[in-house]
């Protein structure tokens, strides 16, 4: 049992950070406020590149997301 705990130590922190990222929404915050909150949540999540970008896109305001998608 001790070996299992050692093996998974820190996993809870990462899982919590990932869950926090998935729950984040811009709502009424400015994009800058949301970005700062997002950056804080990223620390310790081990998310990298594409998955991180996807989480950010789904957290921002729908109108902003639409505008960004239209500019491609």
N, C-alpha and C positions, 0 to 999 in steps of 0.2 A: 504494500500500500504506500509506503514511504517513497519507493522508487517511482511509482505512478505519479505522485504529487510532484516530485522533482522534475519528471519529464514534462509535465503540463504547467509547471510554474510560469506565471506571466501570461498564460493564455487567456485568463479572465480579463486582464487589463486590455489586451488587444481586442478581444471580443466586445468589450464595453465600448471601446473607441470606435469600432466598426459600426456598432448599433447606433451610437451617437451620430456618426456621419450620415447614416441612413435616415435618421429622424429629422435632421436639420432642414429647415425651410426658411427662405428669406422672409416671407410674409411682408410686413410693413417696414422692415429694416431697409436701409440703403444697401446697395450692392457692396459698398466698402465695409459696412458693419457686418454683413453676412460673410464676406470674404475673410475678415479677421476671425470671426467665430469658427468658420470652416477650418482655417489654418490651425487654430488651437486644437480642434477636434482631430485633425490629421496626425498630430504628434503622438507617436506611440501606436498608431493603427497598422503600420507596415503596409498601407496601401501605396501603390506606385502607379504612375502614369495613367494608362487607359481606365482602369477601374476608378481611380481617383477623379479623373475628368468626368466620368459618367455620373458619379455621386454629386459632384458640384453642379453639373447641368440640371439634374433632377431636383436640386434644392433651390435653385434660383426661381424668381418670379416667372410665372408662365408667360407673361407678355415679353419679358426680356429674353427668355429662352426662344420664343417664336421669332423675335427680331434677329437673334443670332443665327438661327437656322436658315432664315431667309437670305442672309448675307453670303452664304456659301456659294 
